[in-house]
C-alpha cells in the first residue's frame, strides 16, 4: 500500500511534544521537528528549525527544573516553534564575546529566525520562548 500524499504546505496544523527534564530531550525535539516538516513537505525549513529548536530546548533543560512543551505550528506560510518551560526568567541574548559561557544560542536564534521572543506563560508559572520562520 502506498503512503498517502502529504498535505500542501499552505494547510494549517499544530503539534505538541512534552519533553521530560532529561539530557536527551533536545535531541528528541530535533528529530521530531525534522519528521514533522519532512512529512508536511517543508524540507527547506528542516535544518534551521532543528538548530533553533535545539537551542530553545537546550536552554529549557539547562535553566528550568521540570519538563518542557514544544509546540510546532504552521499557518499562512509561517512556521512557529514555541518552547514552554517552568522557569520564570526570560532569556536575553548576551554579547558575542569569546569568553562567555552561555547566551550565544539566542544570538543564533536572533540571526536565523524572522522573528523570536519570550513572554511569561499565560497560565501558571514559567515562560514561553518562540521563533518564526517563513516558508
C-alpha positions as CSV (number, residue, x, y, z in Angstrom):
1,X,0.0,0.0,0.0
2,X,1.4,3.4,-1.0
3,X,2.0,6.2,1.5
4,X,-0.7,9.0,1.4
5,X,0.4,12.2,-0.2
6,X,1.5,14.9,2.2
7,X,-0.8,17.9,2.6
8,X,0.3,21.0,0.7
9,X,2.4,23.4,2.9
10,X,-0.4,26.0,2.9
11,X,-2.6,23.9,5.2
12,X,-2.7,24.9,8.9
13,X,-1.6,22.4,11.5
14,X,-0.2,22.2,15.0
15,X,1.7,19.5,17.0
16,X,2.7,19.4,20.7
17,X,5.5,17.4,22.3
18,X,6.2,17.1,26.0
19,X,9.8,16.6,27.0
20,X,10.9,15.3,30.4
21,X,13.7,17.2,32.1
22,X,16.3,14.9,30.6
23,X,19.6,15.5,28.7
24,X,18.1,13.6,25.6
25,X,15.1,16.0,25.3
26,X,16.7,18.4,22.9
27,X,17.7,15.6,20.5
28,X,14.2,14.1,20.7
29,X,12.8,17.5,19.8
30,X,15.2,17.9,16.9
31,X,14.3,14.6,15.3
32,X,10.6,15.2,15.9
33,X,10.6,18.6,14.1
34,X,12.6,17.1,11.3
35,X,9.9,14.4,10.9
36,X,7.0,16.8,11.1
37,X,8.5,19.2,8.5
38,X,9.5,16.4,6.1
39,X,6.0,14.8,6.3
40,X,4.5,18.2,5.6
41,X,6.7,18.8,2.5
42,X,8.7,21.6,4.1
43,X,12.3,20.4,3.6
44,X,13.7,23.9,3.2
45,X,12.9,24.7,6.8
46,X,14.2,21.5,8.4
47,X,17.9,22.4,9.1
48,X,17.2,25.9,10.6
49,X,14.2,24.6,12.6
50,X,16.2,21.8,14.0
51,X,19.0,24.1,15.0
52,X,16.8,26.7,16.6
53,X,14.6,24.1,18.3
54,X,17.7,22.5,19.8
55,X,18.8,25.9,21.2
56,X,15.4,26.6,22.9
57,X,15.1,23.1,24.2
58,X,18.7,23.1,25.4
59,X,18.0,26.3,27.3
60,X,14.8,24.8,28.8
61,X,16.8,21.8,30.0
62,X,19.7,23.9,31.3
63,X,17.7,26.6,33.1
64,X,14.4,25.1,34.1
65,X,13.9,22.3,36.6
66,X,10.9,20.5,35.1
67,X,9.5,19.3,31.7
68,X,9.2,21.5,28.6
69,X,6.5,21.5,26.0
70,X,7.3,22.1,22.3
71,X,4.6,23.4,20.1
72,X,5.1,23.4,16.3
73,X,2.6,25.4,14.3
74,X,2.2,26.1,10.6
75,X,-0.2,28.6,9.0
76,X,-0.2,31.4,6.4
77,X,3.3,30.4,5.2
78,X,4.8,30.8,8.7
79,X,6.3,28.2,11.0
80,X,6.2,29.0,14.7
81,X,8.0,26.8,17.2
82,X,7.4,27.6,20.9
83,X,9.0,26.0,23.9
84,X,7.3,26.4,27.3
85,X,9.2,25.6,30.5
86,X,8.9,26.1,34.2
87,X,11.4,28.9,34.7
88,X,10.1,32.4,35.2
89,X,13.4,34.0,34.0
90,X,13.0,35.4,30.5
91,X,16.0,34.7,28.3
92,X,18.2,37.5,27.0
93,X,21.0,37.2,24.4
94,X,24.4,38.2,25.6
95,X,27.2,39.9,23.6
96,X,29.2,37.7,21.4
97,X,32.4,37.8,23.5
98,X,34.5,34.7,23.2
99,X,34.8,34.2,26.9
100,X,31.1,33.9,27.6
101,X,29.8,30.5,28.7
102,X,26.1,31.0,27.8
103,X,23.7,33.1,25.9
104,X,25.2,32.8,22.5
105,X,22.5,30.4,21.3
106,X,19.9,33.2,21.5
107,X,22.2,35.3,19.2
108,X,21.9,32.5,16.7
109,X,18.1,32.4,17.1
110,X,18.1,36.2,16.6
111,X,20.2,35.9,13.4
112,X,18.4,32.9,11.8
113,X,14.7,33.5,12.7
114,X,12.5,36.0,11.0
115,X,11.1,36.8,14.5
116,X,11.5,35.5,18.0
117,X,10.6,36.4,21.5
118,X,9.8,35.3,25.1
119,X,6.9,36.0,27.4
120,X,5.5,34.8,30.8
121,X,3.3,31.8,30.4
122,X,-0.4,32.7,30.2
123,X,-1.4,30.2,32.9
124,X,0.6,29.3,36.0
125,X,4.3,29.9,36.2
126,X,7.0,29.6,33.6
127,X,7.7,31.2,30.2
128,X,7.3,30.6,26.5
129,X,10.1,31.3,24.1
130,X,9.3,31.1,20.4
131,X,10.7,31.7,16.9
132,X,9.2,32.0,13.5
133,X,10.5,31.1,10.0
134,X,8.8,31.8,6.7
135,X,8.3,29.0,4.3
